[in-house]
Amino acid sequence: MTTQRIIIGISGASGFQYGVKALELLKPLDLEVHLVVSKGAERTCELETDYQLDKVMSLADVVHPISNLGASISSGSFKTLGMLVAPCSMRTLGAVAHCLTDNLLTRAADVVLKERRRLVLLARETPLNLGHIRNMAAVTEMGGIIFPPVPALYQRPQSADEIINHSVSRALDLFGLDVKNIPRWGEGNLLYTE
């Protein structure tokens, strides 16, 4: 694969900012970024943020409409590093867990799993019911990674942006991408002593 590609999915859970942060962190890399945004995510963007959707979409190299099941990212022959869904709603998690490919986001995730590529889901819900947990187990058994965006408080974050940045940077680490220098345990001043 001469051009490295990654898919970013943004679904309708609270936390649209996670998807935007992924796009911002990937922008300076030599990587082709494909984006698909669910209808629920569009609504969440409008209700919970001050982002303009067209400006968010301009951060990606290619934007695919959620209804375009014939898009390049719906085929296993279109090589990618994998897909990050940030945030991942419980609806999207359930669809992926049960191979329901009724929109491009869930179809692309299904393709990533069937091709044995990396799928990382920033699952955003709490508390969890048994159905959520079973769906997480099913996706994990299929090779996906459930990555709830839990703050790393050992870093003593000073803002919500620092918390979001750390979670997304760690998720992108799972693709072998070094997005920027993030504080890591045991490096610098993060090692605690008694």
Residue frames as a rotation matrix with the C-alpha (Angstrom) as fourth column:
MET 1
0.591 0.806 0.000 0.00
0.806 -0.591 0.000 0.00
0.000 0.000 -1.000 0.00
THR 2
-0.370 -0.779 0.506 1.76
0.758 -0.568 -0.319 3.17
0.536 0.266 0.801 -1.14
THR 3
-0.396 0.325 0.859 -0.73
-0.417 -0.897 0.147 5.57
0.818 -0.300 0.491 0.40
GLN 4
-0.852 0.152 -0.500 -1.49
0.497 0.531 -0.686 4.89
0.161 -0.833 -0.529 4.04
ARG 5
-0.368 0.827 0.425 -5.13
-0.304 -0.539 0.786 5.47
0.879 0.160 0.449 4.90
ILE 6
-0.930 0.234 -0.284 -7.25
0.355 0.368 -0.859 5.50
-0.096 -0.900 -0.425 8.02
ILE 7
-0.227 0.932 0.281 -11.01
0.345 -0.193 0.919 5.76
0.911 0.306 -0.278 8.47
ILE 8
-0.996 0.075 -0.044 -12.52
0.011 -0.388 -0.922 7.99
-0.086 -0.919 0.386 11.12
GLY 9
-0.262 0.965 -0.005 -16.14
0.537 0.150 0.830 7.41
0.802 0.215 -0.557 12.01
ILE 10
-0.967 0.107 0.233 -18.08
-0.249 -0.605 -0.756 9.82
0.061 -0.789 0.612 14.19
SER 11
-0.443 0.858 -0.260 -21.33
0.601 0.500 0.624 8.43
0.665 0.121 -0.737 15.57
GLY 12
0.061 0.684 0.727 -24.10
0.038 -0.729 0.683 10.03
0.997 -0.014 -0.070 17.58
ALA 13
0.315 0.016 -0.949 -22.89
0.915 0.259 0.308 9.59
0.251 -0.966 0.067 21.15
SER 14
0.996 -0.090 -0.022 -22.07
-0.075 -0.918 0.389 12.58
-0.055 -0.385 -0.921 23.28
GLY 15
0.317 -0.948 0.038 -18.45
0.121 0.080 0.989 13.50
-0.941 -0.309 0.140 22.66
PHE 16
0.941 0.058 0.334 -18.30
0.338 -0.096 -0.936 14.76
-0.022 0.994 -0.110 19.08
GLN 17
0.719 -0.695 0.001 -15.11
-0.685 -0.708 0.169 16.49
-0.116 -0.122 -0.986 20.23
TYR 18
0.200 -0.652 0.731 -13.28
-0.144 0.719 0.680 13.13
-0.969 -0.241 0.051 20.24
GLY 19
0.492 0.047 0.869 -13.79
0.774 0.434 -0.462 12.73
-0.399 0.900 0.178 16.51
VAL 20
0.965 -0.145 0.218 -12.71
-0.023 -0.875 -0.483 16.29
0.261 0.461 -0.848 15.83
LYS 21
0.515 -0.820 0.249 -9.57
-0.667 -0.201 0.718 15.81
-0.539 -0.536 -0.650 17.93
ALA 22
0.237 -0.416 0.878 -8.71
0.401 0.865 0.302 12.68
-0.885 0.281 0.371 15.93
LEU 23
0.730 0.082 0.678 -9.00
0.678 -0.208 -0.705 14.64
0.083 0.975 -0.207 12.69
GLU 24
0.898 -0.412 0.154 -6.86
-0.422 -0.906 0.042 17.46
0.122 -0.102 -0.987 14.10
LEU 25
0.353 -0.803 0.481 -4.14
-0.464 0.296 0.835 15.09
-0.812 -0.518 -0.268 15.31
LEU 26
0.252 -0.211 0.944 -4.07
0.622 0.783 0.009 13.21
-0.742 0.585 0.329 12.00
LYS 27
0.958 0.268 -0.102 -3.97
0.106 -0.662 -0.742 16.34
-0.266 0.701 -0.662 9.80
PRO 28
0.476 -0.821 -0.314 -0.18
-0.827 -0.540 0.156 16.89
-0.298 0.186 -0.936 9.89
LEU 29
-0.079 -0.530 0.844 0.62
-0.192 0.839 0.509 13.22
-0.978 -0.122 -0.168 9.24
ASP 30
-0.606 -0.179 -0.775 1.42
-0.793 0.054 0.607 11.73
-0.067 0.982 -0.175 5.85
LEU 31
-0.828 0.474 0.299 -1.83
0.345 0.851 -0.396 9.79
-0.442 -0.224 -0.868 5.89
GLU 32
-0.738 0.670 0.078 -5.03
-0.226 -0.354 0.907 9.87
0.635 0.652 0.413 3.85
VAL 33
-0.895 0.442 0.056 -7.94
0.004 0.134 -0.991 10.35
-0.445 -0.887 -0.122 6.23
HIS 34
-0.631 0.775 -0.040 -11.41
0.101 0.133 0.986 9.12
0.769 0.618 -0.163 5.24
LEU 35
-0.932 0.334 0.140 -14.35
-0.256 -0.333 -0.907 10.41
-0.257 -0.882 0.396 7.29
VAL 36
-0.435 0.893 -0.118 -17.92
0.266 0.252 0.930 9.20
0.860 0.373 -0.347 7.71
VAL 37
-0.956 0.179 0.231 -20.33
-0.291 -0.506 -0.812 10.99
-0.029 -0.844 0.536 10.07
SER 38
-0.619 0.784 -0.053 -23.66
0.780 0.621 0.074 9.54
0.090 0.004 -0.996 11.16
LYS 39
-0.062 0.715 0.696 -26.90
0.269 -0.660 0.702 11.54
0.961 0.231 -0.151 11.17
GLY 40
0.767 0.326 -0.552 -26.92
0.583 0.004 0.813 11.28
0.267 -0.945 -0.187 14.96
ALA 41
-0.125 -0.905 -0.408 -23.42
0.934 -0.246 0.259 12.76
-0.334 -0.348 0.876 15.09
GLU 42
-0.574 -0.006 0.818 -24.50
0.500 -0.794 0.345 15.67
0.648 0.607 0.459 12.91
ARG 43
0.483 0.841 0.245 -27.27
0.204 -0.381 0.902 16.37
0.852 -0.385 -0.356 15.41
THR 44
0.607 -0.343 -0.717 -24.91
0.787 0.131 0.603 15.99
-0.113 -0.930 0.349 18.38
CYS 45
-0.502 -0.821 0.273 -22.49
0.858 -0.513 0.035 18.43
0.112 0.252 0.961 16.76
GLU 46
-0.288 0.502 0.816 -25.30
0.213 -0.797 0.565 20.96
0.934 0.336 0.122 16.45
LEU 47
0.696 0.717 -0.035 -26.64
0.148 -0.096 0.984 20.48
0.702 -0.691 -0.173 19.99
GLU 48
0.841 -0.334 -0.427 -23.44
0.517 0.262 0.815 20.04
-0.160 -0.906 0.393 22.01
THR 49
-0.156 -0.984 -0.082 -20.72
0.846 -0.176 0.503 22.01
-0.510 0.009 0.860 20.26
ASP 50
0.430 0.183 -0.884 -19.92
-0.171 -0.945 -0.279 25.26
-0.886 0.271 -0.375 18.49
TYR 51
-0.630 -0.708 0.321 -18.28
0.138 0.304 0.943 23.40
-0.765 0.638 -0.094 15.57
GLN 52
0.230 0.586 -0.777 -19.41
-0.848 -0.271 -0.456 24.08
-0.478 0.763 0.434 12.03
LEU 53
0.569 0.070 0.819 -19.84
0.030 0.994 -0.105 20.69
-0.822 0.084 0.563 10.37
ASP 54
0.968 -0.211 0.139 -18.36
0.140 -0.008 -0.990 21.83
0.210 0.978 0.022 7.05
LYS 55
0.399 -0.866 0.301 -15.18
-0.839 -0.478 -0.261 23.00
0.369 -0.149 -0.917 8.84
VAL 56
0.203 -0.267 0.942 -14.91
-0.608 0.720 0.336 19.67
-0.767 -0.641 -0.016 10.66
MET 57
0.792 0.182 0.582 -15.31
0.261 0.762 -0.592 17.79
-0.551 0.621 0.557 7.40
SER 58
0.863 -0.500 -0.066 -12.60
-0.335 -0.470 -0.816 19.93
0.377 0.727 -0.574 5.78
LEU 59
0.240 -0.796 0.556 -10.09
-0.891 0.047 0.452 18.33
-0.386 -0.604 -0.698 8.19
ALA 60
0.254 -0.085 0.964 -10.44
0.114 0.992 0.057 15.01
-0.961 0.095 0.261 6.32
ASP 61
-0.775 -0.561 -0.289 -9.01
-0.271 -0.118 0.955 14.21
-0.570 0.819 -0.060 2.91
VAL 62
-0.753 0.596 -0.278 -12.14
-0.091 0.324 0.942 12.35
0.652 0.735 -0.189 1.81
VAL 63
-0.667 0.646 0.371 -15.64
-0.548 -0.087 -0.832 12.63
-0.505 -0.759 0.412 3.27
HIS 64
-0.904 0.376 -0.205 -18.14
0.136 0.705 0.696 9.87
0.406 0.601 -0.689 2.55
PRO 65
-0.255 0.894 0.367 -21.92
-0.854 -0.387 0.348 10.33
0.453 -0.225 0.863 2.90
ILE 66
-0.552 0.060 0.832 -23.38
-0.654 0.587 -0.476 7.97
-0.517 -0.807 -0.285 5.51
SER 67
0.443 0.855 0.270 -25.83
-0.432 0.468 -0.771 6.55
-0.785 0.225 0.577 2.95
ASN 68
0.427 -0.337 -0.839 -23.21
-0.884 0.038 -0.465 5.72
0.189 0.941 -0.282 0.29
LEU 69
0.611 -0.131 0.781 -22.83
-0.333 0.852 0.403 1.97
-0.718 -0.506 0.477 0.76
GLY 70
0.866 -0.320 0.383 -20.84
0.498 0.485 -0.719 1.85
0.044 0.814 0.580 -2.48
ALA 71
0.795 -0.599 0.100 -18.05
-0.604 -0.796 0.034 4.10
0.060 -0.088 -0.994 -1.18
SER 72
0.130 -0.859 -0.495 -14.44
-0.474 0.385 -0.792 2.94
0.871 0.337 -0.357 -1.33
ILE 73
-0.624 -0.444 0.642 -14.32
-0.752 0.120 -0.648 2.28
0.211 -0.888 -0.409 2.42
SER 74
0.352 0.807 0.475 -17.14
-0.841 0.495 -0.219 -0.28
-0.411 -0.323 0.852 2.06
SER 75
0.857 -0.095 -0.506 -14.82
-0.272 0.752 -0.601 -2.67
0.438 0.652 0.619 0.22
GLY 76
0.798 -0.575 0.182 -12.12
0.119 0.445 0.887 -4.90
-0.591 -0.686 0.424 1.66
SER 77
0.397 -0.674 0.623 -10.01
0.915 0.232 -0.331 -4.34
0.079 0.701 0.709 -1.44
PHE 78
0.528 -0.203 0.825 -9.59
-0.045 -0.976 -0.212 -0.68
0.848 0.075 -0.525 -0.38
LYS 79
0.056 -0.613 -0.788 -6.61
0.800 0.500 -0.332 -0.98
0.598 -0.612 0.518 1.96
THR 80
0.493 0.071 0.867 -6.54
-0.390 -0.873 0.293 0.99
0.778 -0.483 -0.403 5.20
LEU 81
-0.724 -0.679 0.121 -4.77
-0.344 0.204 -0.917 0.81
0.598 -0.705 -0.381 8.55
GLY 82
-0.603 0.613 -0.511 -8.21
0.786 0.568 -0.245 0.39
0.140 -0.549 -0.824 10.05
MET 83
-0.062 0.734 0.676 -10.92
0.210 -0.652 0.728 2.52
0.976 0.187 -0.114 11.59
LEU 84
-0.916 -0.093 -0.389 -11.40
0.400 -0.235 -0.886 4.63
-0.010 -0.968 0.253 14.70
VAL 85
0.016 0.949 0.314 -14.98
0.515 -0.277 0.811 5.38
0.857 0.148 -0.493 15.74
ALA 86
-0.642 -0.369 -0.673 -14.86
0.765 -0.362 -0.532 8.40
-0.047 -0.856 0.514 18.05
PRO 87
-0.520 0.081 0.850 -17.21
-0.733 0.468 -0.493 8.57
-0.438 -0.880 -0.184 19.79
CYS 88
-0.819 0.304 -0.487 -18.98
-0.075 0.784 0.617 5.25
0.569 0.542 -0.619 19.37
SER 89
-0.206 0.847 0.490 -22.64
-0.964 -0.262 0.048 5.24
0.169 -0.462 0.870 20.35
MET 90
-0.511 0.115 0.852 -24.27
-0.372 0.864 -0.339 2.14
-0.775 -0.490 -0.399 21.79
ARG 91
0.668 0.740 -0.079 -26.38
-0.339 0.208 -0.918 1.96
-0.662 0.640 0.390 18.62
THR 92
0.460 -0.596 -0.659 -23.24
-0.820 0.000 -0.573 1.80
0.341 0.803 -0.488 16.48
LEU 93
-0.566 -0.658 0.496 -21.62
-0.807 0.565 -0.171 -0.68
-0.167 -0.497 -0.851 18.88
GLY 94
-0.030 0.659 0.751 -24.70
-0.294 0.713 -0.637 -2.91
-0.955 -0.240 0.172 18.67
ALA 95
0.836 0.332 -0.436 -24.78
-0.482 0.065 -0.874 -2.74
-0.262 0.941 0.215 14.88
VAL 96
0.019 -0.914 -0.406 -21.09
-0.914 0.149 -0.378 -3.66
0.406 0.378 -0.832 14.65
ALA 97
-0.556 -0.240 0.796 -21.48
-0.688 0.669 -0.280 -6.46
-0.466 -0.703 -0.537 17.21
HIS 98
0.050 0.709 0.703 -24.31
0.038 0.702 -0.711 -7.99
-0.998 0.062 0.008 15.17
CYS 99
-0.757 -0.501 0.418 -22.89
0.412 0.130 0.902 -7.28
-0.506 0.855 0.108 11.67
LEU 100
0.400 0.910 0.105 -25.74
0.768 -0.270 -0.581 -4.90
-0.501 0.313 -0.807 10.80
THR 101
-0.653 -0.758 0.002 -24.37
0.578 -0.496 0.649 -2.87
-0.490 0.425 0.761 7.92
ASP 102
0.273 0.924 0.268 -27.28
0.930 -0.182 -0.320 -0.50
-0.246 0.336 -0.909 7.33
ASN 103
0.983 -0.053 -0.176 -25.12
-0.099 -0.960 -0.261 2.60
-0.156 0.274 -0.949 6.83
LEU 104
0.603 -0.792 -0.096 -21.59
-0.086 0.055 -0.995 3.34
0.793 0.608 -0.035 5.65
LEU 105
0.039 -0.602 0.798 -20.16
-0.947 -0.278 -0.164 3.75
0.320 -0.749 -0.580 9.14
THR 106
0.340 0.140 0.930 -21.26
-0.638 0.760 0.119 0.30
-0.690 -0.634 0.348 10.27
ARG 107
0.999 -0.028 0.041 -20.42
0.049 0.638 -0.768 -1.24
-0.004 0.769 0.639 6.88
ALA 108
0.394 -0.914 0.093 -16.87
-0.473 -0.288 -0.832 0.18
0.788 0.284 -0.546 7.00
ALA 109
-0.027 -0.370 0.929 -16.43
-0.989 0.143 0.028 -1.15
-0.143 -0.918 -0.369 10.54
ASP 110
0.728 0.374 0.575 -17.65
-0.304 0.927 -0.218 -4.56
-0.615 -0.016 0.789 9.41
VAL 111
0.884 -0.448 -0.134 -15.18
-0.036 0.221 -0.975 -4.54
0.467 0.866 0.179 6.51
VAL 112
0.101 -0.881 0.463 -12.31
-0.844 -0.322 -0.429 -3.61
0.527 -0.347 -0.776 8.83
LEU 113
0.134 -0.003 0.991 -13.16
-0.799 0.592 0.109 -6.58
-0.587 -0.806 0.077 11.06
LYS 114
0.900 0.271 0.342 -13.56
-0.056 0.849 -0.526 -9.06
-0.433 0.454 0.779 8.22
GLU 115
0.723 -0.691 -0.021 -10.22
-0.075 -0.049 -0.996 -7.98
0.687 0.721 -0.087 6.74
ARG 116
0.587 -0.451 -0.672 -8.57
0.802 0.432 0.411 -8.40
0.105 -0.781 0.616 10.17
ARG 117
-0.264 -0.596 0.758 -7.58
0.343 -0.793 -0.504 -4.75
0.901 0.127 0.414 10.35
ARG 118
-0.847 -0.155 -0.508 -7.61
0.530 -0.200 -0.824 -2.59
0.026 -0.967 0.252 13.48
LEU 119
0.015 0.878 0.478 -11.02
0.275 -0.463 0.842 -1.37
0.961 0.119 -0.249 14.72
VAL 120
-0.834 -0.280 -0.476 -11.03
0.537 -0.213 -0.816 0.89
0.127 -0.936 0.328 17.77
LEU 121
0.064 0.946 0.317 -14.33
0.491 -0.306 0.815 2.02
0.869 0.104 -0.484 19.28
LEU 122
-0.943 -0.271 0.192 -14.36
0.002 -0.580 -0.814 4.90
0.332 -0.768 0.548 21.77
ALA 123
-0.223 0.916 -0.334 -17.53
0.677 0.392 0.623 3.63
0.702 -0.087 -0.707 23.44
ARG 124
-0.903 -0.045 0.427 -19.36
-0.177 -0.867 -0.466 6.49
0.391 -0.496 0.775 25.15
GLU 125
0.221 0.975 -0.025 -22.00
-0.248 0.081 0.965 5.40
0.943 -0.207 0.260 27.63
THR 126
-0.854 -0.374 -0.362 -22.39
0.214 0.382 -0.899 5.01
0.475 -0.845 -0.246 31.37
PRO 127
-0.225 -0.440 0.869 -23.67
-0.613 0.758 0.224 3.17
-0.757 -0.482 -0.440 33.25
LEU 128
-0.686 -0.086 -0.723 -23.64
-0.668 0.470 0.577 0.08
0.290 0.878 -0.379 31.05
ASN 129
0.405 0.775 0.485 -26.43
-0.835 0.530 -0.150 -2.46
-0.373 -0.344 0.862 30.85
LEU 130
0.065 -0.394 0.917 -25.84
-0.073 0.914 0.398 -6.14
-0.995 -0.093 0.030 30.15
GLY 131
0.806 0.277 0.523 -26.65
0.482 0.206 -0.851 -5.70
-0.344 0.938 0.032 26.44
HIS 132
0.815 -0.574 -0.078 -23.88
-0.560 -0.746 -0.361 -3.07
0.150 0.338 -0.929 26.12
ILE 133
0.085 -0.819 0.568 -21.40
-0.779 0.300 0.550 -5.36
-0.621 -0.489 -0.612 27.87
ARG 134
0.279 0.075 0.957 -22.34
0.293 0.943 -0.159 -8.32
-0.915 0.324 0.241 25.68
ASN 135
0.979 0.065 0.191 -21.97
0.202 -0.297 -0.933 -6.18
-0.004 0.952 -0.305 22.55
MET 136
0.514 -0.856 0.055 -18.53
-0.856 -0.510 0.082 -5.07
-0.042 -0.090 -0.995 23.75
ALA 137
-0.007 -0.491 0.871 -17.56
-0.372 0.810 0.453 -8.69
-0.928 -0.321 -0.189 24.34
ALA 138
0.653 0.322 0.685 -18.80
0.450 0.563 -0.693 -9.68
-0.609 0.761 0.223 20.86
VAL 139
0.940 -0.339 -0.033 -16.78
-0.250 -0.621 -0.743 -6.94
0.231 0.707 -0.669 19.15
THR 140
0.222 -0.895 0.387 -13.71
-0.912 -0.051 0.407 -7.88
-0.345 -0.443 -0.827 21.21
GLU 141
0.151 -0.101 0.983 -14.10
-0.004 0.995 0.103 -11.53
-0.989 -0.019 0.150 20.24
MET 142
0.866 0.203 0.456 -14.21
0.445 0.098 -0.890 -10.43
-0.226 0.974 -0.005 16.58
GLY 143
0.002 -0.971 0.237 -10.89
0.993 -0.025 -0.114 -8.60
0.117 0.236 0.965 16.99
GLY 144
0.338 0.174 0.925 -12.09
0.234 -0.967 0.097 -5.08
0.912 0.184 -0.368 17.71
ILE 145
-0.665 -0.565 -0.489 -10.83
0.662 -0.142 -0.736 -2.94
0.347 -0.813 0.468 20.58
ILE 146
0.577 0.813 0.075 -13.24
0.606 -0.488 0.629 -1.26
0.548 -0.317 -0.774 22.98
PHE 147
-0.545 -0.836 -0.059 -11.58
0.744 -0.450 -0.495 1.93
0.387 -0.314 0.867 24.17
PRO 148
0.637 0.747 -0.189 -13.74
0.750 -0.544 0.377 3.97
0.179 -0.382 -0.907 26.56
PRO 149
0.036 -0.653 0.757 -12.22
0.269 -0.723 -0.636 7.47
0.963 0.226 0.150 26.71
VAL 150
0.771 0.166 -0.615 -11.28
0.618 0.040 0.785 7.35
0.155 -0.985 -0.072 30.39
PRO 151
0.778 -0.480 0.406 -9.21
-0.395 -0.876 -0.278 10.32
0.489 0.056 -0.871 31.59
ALA 152
0.205 -0.817 -0.539 -5.60
0.720 0.499 -0.482 9.71
0.663 -0.289 0.691 32.61
LEU 153
0.928 0.292 0.231 -5.65
0.076 -0.756 0.650 11.72
0.364 -0.585 -0.724 35.81
TYR 154
0.481 -0.833 -0.275 -2.02
0.736 0.213 0.643 10.91
-0.477 -0.511 0.715 36.61
GLN 155
-0.254 -0.560 0.789 -1.23
0.892 -0.450 -0.032 13.60
0.373 0.695 0.614 34.03
ARG 156
-0.305 0.255 -0.918 -3.07
0.634 -0.665 -0.395 16.20
-0.711 -0.702 0.041 36.10
PRO 157
-0.394 0.186 0.900 -4.96
0.852 -0.294 0.433 17.59
0.345 0.938 -0.043 33.10
GLN 158
-0.806 0.006 -0.592 -5.78
0.296 -0.862 -0.411 21.28
-0.513 -0.507 0.693 33.26
SER 159
-0.433 0.680 -0.592 -8.56
-0.809 -0.583 -0.077 21.34
-0.397 0.445 0.803 30.66
ALA 160
0.492 0.691 0.529 -11.15
-0.244 0.693 -0.678 19.21
-0.836 0.205 0.510 28.92
ASP 161
0.778 -0.245 -0.578 -9.06
-0.602 -0.028 -0.798 19.53
0.179 0.969 -0.169 25.75
GLU 162
-0.318 -0.937 0.144 -6.06
-0.936 0.287 -0.203 17.92
0.149 -0.199 -0.969 27.50
ILE 163
-0.228 0.331 0.916 -8.27
-0.435 0.807 -0.400 15.01
-0.871 -0.490 -0.040 28.58
ILE 164
0.811 0.585 -0.002 -9.69
-0.217 0.299 -0.929 14.56
-0.543 0.754 0.370 25.07
ASN 165
0.454 -0.727 -0.514 -6.24
-0.847 -0.175 -0.501 14.92
0.274 0.664 -0.696 23.49
HIS 166
-0.488 -0.689 0.536 -4.77
-0.825 0.564 -0.028 12.19
-0.283 -0.456 -0.844 25.68
SER 167
0.096 0.605 0.791 -7.61
-0.198 0.790 -0.581 9.71
-0.976 -0.101 0.195 25.05
VAL 168
0.930 0.302 -0.210 -7.52
-0.240 0.064 -0.969 10.22
-0.279 0.951 0.132 21.28
SER 169
0.194 -0.941 -0.278 -3.72
-0.957 -0.118 -0.266 10.14
0.218 0.318 -0.923 21.12
ARG 170
-0.484 -0.333 0.809 -3.69
-0.620 0.783 -0.049 6.83
-0.617 -0.525 -0.586 23.01
ALA 171
0.488 0.722 0.489 -6.37
-0.060 0.587 -0.807 5.42
-0.870 0.365 0.330 20.70
LEU 172
0.862 -0.209 -0.461 -4.31
-0.498 -0.190 -0.846 6.43
0.089 0.959 -0.268 17.64
ASP 173
-0.168 -0.922 0.350 -1.28
-0.943 0.254 0.215 4.75
-0.287 -0.294 -0.912 19.26
LEU 174
0.075 0.289 0.954 -3.12
-0.198 0.942 -0.270 1.48
-0.977 -0.169 0.128 18.65
PHE 175
0.966 0.228 0.118 -2.68
0.082 0.159 -0.984 2.04
-0.243 0.961 0.135 14.89
GLY 176
0.225 -0.964 0.138 1.07
0.928 0.255 0.271 2.49
-0.297 0.068 0.953 15.27
LEU 177
0.361 -0.023 0.932 0.75
0.532 -0.816 -0.225 6.23
0.766 0.577 -0.282 14.71
ASP 178
-0.320 -0.490 -0.811 2.89
0.919 -0.368 -0.141 8.69
-0.229 -0.791 0.568 16.64
VAL 179
0.446 0.676 0.587 0.63
0.819 -0.572 0.036 11.70
0.360 0.464 -0.809 16.44
LYS 180
0.366 -0.417 0.832 2.59
-0.314 -0.897 -0.311 13.99
0.876 -0.147 -0.459 18.75
ASN 181
-0.696 -0.658 -0.289 4.53
0.089 0.320 -0.943 13.89
0.713 -0.682 -0.165 21.95
ILE 182
0.488 0.825 0.284 2.10
-0.338 -0.121 0.933 12.90
0.805 -0.551 0.220 24.64
PRO 183
-0.201 -0.549 0.811 3.16
-0.971 0.001 -0.240 12.44
0.131 -0.836 -0.533 28.25
ARG 184
0.364 0.249 -0.898 3.70
-0.252 0.954 0.163 8.74
0.897 0.167 0.410 28.99
TRP 185
0.950 0.034 0.311 4.04
-0.310 0.239 0.920 6.88
-0.043 -0.970 0.237 32.26
GLY 186
0.622 -0.768 0.150 7.68
0.558 0.570 0.603 6.40
-0.549 -0.291 0.783 33.21
GLU 187
-0.106 -0.635 0.765 8.91
0.926 -0.343 -0.157 9.12
0.362 0.692 0.624 30.88
GLY 188
-0.257 -0.035 0.966 9.74
0.015 -0.999 -0.032 12.61
0.966 0.006 0.258 32.06
ASN 189
-0.838 -0.090 0.539 8.09
-0.480 -0.348 -0.805 13.74
0.260 -0.933 0.248 35.27
LEU 190
0.133 0.984 -0.116 5.15
-0.788 0.176 0.590 11.30
0.601 0.013 0.799 35.26
LEU 191
-0.084 -0.203 -0.976 6.80
0.290 0.932 -0.219 8.65
0.953 -0.302 -0.020 37.38
TYR 192
0.631 0.388 0.672 5.54
-0.505 -0.452 0.735 8.83
0.589 -0.803 -0.089 40.95
THR 193
-0.421 -0.728 -0.541 7.77
0.158 0.529 -0.834 8.05
0.893 -0.437 -0.108 43.89
GLU 194
0.666 0.662 -0.343 6.89
0.420 0.046 0.906 7.56
0.616 -0.748 -0.248 47.54
